[in-house]
C-alpha cells in the first residue's frame, strides 16, 4: 500500500533545529503518524515540503482588517494559497503510484482533485476552533467563511474521516451533516519515544512517596491551560494537611502574589536537548499526578505522555479531553467550573488510600499501552486504509 502523505513541511527530513517543534502538538503528530504508518507492507510517500504561493492581496487584506476593523484575517486560510497547494499535490500525485492520499491537515485536501481515496486524520475542524482558541477569536467574517468552506470541501472529498475524539466527530455531524458511516474515532498517541514496561512502571510507582503528593503542570499558555486552577489546588491541599508540591513547566505563572515555597516554576525546558529531555522524563516519573485543567483543548498529547510513565491525569471535561482520559482508568476529568475542593477531595482520597492510587497509576500505564500510543493507533488506521483499496 502506497500512501501519499501530505504536509507543508518536510517530515522525513526533520532537522535538529525543528526537533523541538516536532515534540509539540501538530509537528509531533505529523512526524509520529508518518513514522508509525511505515512498515514492510506500507510505503509512505512524503509530499512535503510544499511551496507557499506569494500573493499580495491577502497580505493587504490582513493589514486592512487589523488596522481598520481591529479584526483578525488569517492569511493561510485564503483560498488562493490552498488552491495552489491542491495544484502542487495533484501534479505530484500524477507521477507517483499512490493508493491512498492521506493528510493530517484540512488545508491541503480542500481544493485537491485526484482519483485516489482521500483520508483525513485530525483532532479538530476549523469550525471547532472559532471563538474557542484565542488565535481563532475576533475573526473577520471573510476568514470565518474561508475556514468553514475548507471544512465542508474537505469532508465532502474524503472517503474516510478519522477524528481523535468524539467531540470533533459530533461537531462534524451536527454542523456539516457528514455521513456518519465514513467517520472513525482513533485517539492519537504520545509524542515521545518510550520502551517502558509494566515492571518499569511498577518500580516508578513504588518509588513515589505516599507522604508527599507531587503534581506536575506542563503548558505554554497559563490561562488557557488552567494554571491558576492547578495552583489553587496545590494551595488547598497543603492547607488541608496534605504535603503537596507543584512543579510548573512551559510558562511563567501569572499571579498577583509571590509563589508559595511548595511551587517550583522551571520555565521552558528544551526537549530537543538530551539534558532537557532527561529532566522532563524525571519530572514525569516522580510525579503522582499530571494536572492540566484546560479551559479549551482539542486533544492533549501530554496526557498520553504522562500515562506512559504511569501518571494519572487531572483535567477538565472540555473538547477532546474526555476521549483521552477515562474516569477511574487513567485519571479524572472535572467540569470546567468545578470547585477547587472537587479536585482536592479526589486527590486526597487517593493519597489516603494509597493502594487505590497505585492501582490507578498502573491502570494509567495500561491505557497508554493499549490505547494511547502511536503503534496501536497506526495499526487501527492501516486496517481502515486497506479497506478502502
N, C-alpha and C positions, 0 to 999 in steps of 0.2 A: 504494500500500500504506500503510495507516494502522496505526501501531504504538503501542499503549498502553504507555507506558514507566513502570514502577513504581519509585519511590524514596521514601524517607522525607522527604528534604529537597528544596528547590526547586533543581533542577539548572539550569534555564534562567535563573532569576533569581539565580544565584550572585553574591553581592555581594563587594565588595573585602575585607571583613573575613574572609570564608570562603575567599578565593582560596588562602591558604597551605595549607589543608587539601585544596583541590582539586588541589594539585600532589603530594599524597602518597597512596599506597595507594588505598583504596576510594573516597574522594571524587573523586580524579582519574580513576579508572577510570569511575565513573558519568558524569562530565562528558564525557570523551572518547568513550565509547561512544555517547552520545546525539548528540554533535556529528558524529561520523563516520558515523552511520546516516542522517542527514538528507541528502537530495539532491532532485533535481527530481521523482523518482517515489516518494519515500518521505517520508511525513509522520509526524513523531514527536509523539505526543500526551502531554504531560507530566502524569503523575498524582502530583504531589508539589508542596508538602509534604503529608504525611499527619498526621493528628492522633492523638497517643498518648493512649489511654484512661487516665483517672485511676482507679486501683484500689488499695485499701488492703491487701488480703490479701497480694499478692506482696511488698509492702514489709515487712509483718510477718514473712513467711517469710524474707526476706533477712536481717533482723536476728536471727531465731531461729537460723538456720543459722550465721551469722557468730559470734555471741557464745556460743551454747550448744554447737554441734558443731564450731566452728572450720573450717567448710567454706564454699565459695562457692555462692551461689544467684543465677543470672543472672535479674534481673527481666524483661528484654526477651524471654527465651525462654519465658515463661509463656504458655500458650495463650490466656489472657484478652485479651492485647494483640494477638496475631496473628490471632485470630478477628475482633477488631474491625477490624483492618486489612483483612481479607478482605471484611467487610461494606462498609467505605468504598469499596474499589476496585470491588466488584460494582455498587454504586449508581452510581458514575461511569461505568463501562463501559456501563451500560444506556442512558445518554443520549448516548454517543459512537458514531460509526460506525467501530469498531476492527476490523481484520482479524486482528491478532496481539496477544497480551498478552505483554510481554517484561519481564524483570526481572534485574538483576544482584544480587538478594538472594533468599535462600531464604525468609525470613520471610513475605513478602507473598503468596507463592503457596500456602503450605501449607494455608491454610483458605479459599482463594478458589474460588468456584464460578462458572463462566462458560461460554458456548458456544464462545468463540473458542479456537483453539490457543494453548497456553501454552508459552513458551520461557524457559529459564534459561541465563545465561552467567556462570559463577563460576570462581574459582581453587581453591576447596576446598569440601568438605562439612563440616558441623559435626563429624561423626564424625572427620574427619581432623585436627581441632584438639584434640580431647580428649587431655589429657596430652602434647600436642606443643608448644603455646604456653603461656606462663606464665598468661595470662588464662583458660585452659581447663584448668588443673591444680587439683587439690584440690576438684573439683566435687562437690556432693552428688548422690546418686542421682537425685533428682527432676529436677534440671537436665539430667543426662545423658539421662534418659528424654525430656524435652522436646525436646532437641536432635536425638536420633535419630528421634523422631516427626516433627519438621519435615522432616528429610532425606527420610524414607520417603514422607510425604504429597506433598511437592513433586515428587520423582522420579516418582511414580506419576501425577501430574496432568499432567506435561509431555509434550507431543508431541515436543519436541526439547530435548535437554540438551547444552549446549556447555561444555566444560571447557577451561581454558588449558593443561593439561598431561596427560600420560599417567598421572602419579601419581594425580591425582584421579579419572580415569576408572577406573583399576584399583581404587581404593577403592570406588567406586560399584558396580562389578560384583561384587567379592568380598563386600562386606558386605550390599548390598541386592538383589543378583541382578537389577539393572536390565537390560532388554533392550539389548544392545549396538548394535542397529540404530538406536536413537534417540540415540546418543552421537556427538558430533563433537568433534575437538580443534582449537581455534583459539587460538593464542597471543595474549596481549594486546600492545598497543603501548607506546610510551614516553610518559609523561605530561609531555611538553614540546612546545613549538612548534619545528619545525625545517624550514628550507628549504635545508639544506646539500646541495651537490652533490659528486660524486666529485672534481672539481677542487679544491673547498674542502678536502676531506679529504686529498688529496694534499699540499696546502700545509701543513696542520696536522702531518701525519706527518713531512714533510721538515724541519719546524722543530724537532722533538724531537731532543734531543742523544743521540748514541749512546754518550756517555761517562758520563752521569748518568741513572739509572733513577728516574723519578718515579712513585710509586704513590699512589693515592687511595682512601681508605676513607670511605664515607658511610653512617651508620647511627645510629639513636637508642638502640639497645639494645646496649651494648658487649659484653655476654656472649653474647646470642643471635646477634648478627651476627658473632661471631668476631673482635672487635677485638684480643684478646690474640694470636691466631694471626697477624694482619696485622703486629702489632708485632714478633713474634719473627722473621717472615720478613724484615722490613727489617733487623733486627739481624744476622741470619746472613748476609745478602747483603753487608752492609758488612764483616763480619768476613772474608768470603771474598774481599774486594778489589773488589767492585762498588760503586761510589759510588751509594748509594740514598737517596732522600728519601721519607718517608711523610707525607702530609697527612691529617689526621683531621677530619671534618666531622660534626656532628649530635649528638655526645655528648662527654663528658669521659672520657679513658682511665682505667681502673681498674688501677692498678699500684702496687706497693709501693716502687718506686724512682723517682727523677726521670727524666723523659723525656730520651732522648738528643738531642743537638743537631740530628740529622737528621730529627727528628719535629716537625711543626707541628700543634698542636691548635687549630682555629679555632672550635670550638663550633658552635652553631646559626647557620645562615645563612638569612635570610628570603627565600624566592624570590618572595614577593608584592611585594617592593620591587625597583625597577629595579637598584639597585646590588648587591643580593643575588643577583639572577638573573644579572647580568653576571659577578659573582665566581665563581659556580658553573660557569658556562659556560667561563670562562677556566681554572679548575682542571681541568675535564674535557679541554679542548682541549690542555692542556700535558702531561697525564699519559700515561705509557707503558702503565700497567695500572690497571684498577679492581679492587680486591681486596675481597671480601666472603665470608669463609669461614663462612657461617652454620651454626649447629647445627640450626636449623629454619627453613624458608622455604616458603611456599606457591607463590610465583612469583618476584617481584622485578622490578618495572618499571625499577628503576635500572640493571639490566644492559642493557636496551634503550636507555636514555638514554645510557649510556656508549658503546655501539656506534654511536649516531648521531653521535658525534664520532670514530669510527674508533679507539676504545679497547678492546682485548681485555680480557676479564674472567677473574679467578681466583676460583673459588668451590668449594663442596662439592657432591657429587652427592646432595643430600637434597631431599625434597619435589618441587616443580615445577621446580627449577633446571635439571635435565638437558633439559627441553623448551625452555629458553631458550638455554642455552649448548651448542653442539655442539663437541666437542673438535676442535681444529685448524682450526675455522672462525671462531669469534668468542671464543676463549679456551680455557680448560680447567677441568674440574671434578676435584676430588680427593676421596677418601674422607674422611669427617668425622674419622677418626682417623689421617689421613695424617701422616707425618713432616714437620717443617718443611723438611727437606732436599729433599723431593719438589717443593715449591713453588719453592725456591731453584734447584734444578737446571734446572727448566723455564724460569724467568725468565733465569737466567744464560746458558743455551744460546741463547735468542733474542737477548739483548743482544750476545752474542759474534758470532753470525751475523746481523748487523743487517738484512740483506736479507730474511731469513725473518721478522723482526719486522715490517718494513714490509709484507710480503705479508699477514701475519696482521691487521694493522691495517686494511688495505684490505678484506680479506675480512670483517672485523667490521662495517664500514660496509655491505657488501653484504648481510649478514644482516639488518641494520636495514632497509635499503631494500626487500628482497624478502619479509621475513617478520615483522619485529618493529616494525611501525608500525601506527597505527590505520586508515589508509586501506586497506591491504591486508587487515587483519583484518575491517573493516566490509564490504568487497566480498565476502569469503567468506561472512560471516554473512548479508548481504542475499540472496545467492543461495540459501542454505539456507532463509531465511524465505519466499521466494517459492515454493519447492517445497511449502510447507505449505498454501498457499491456492489 
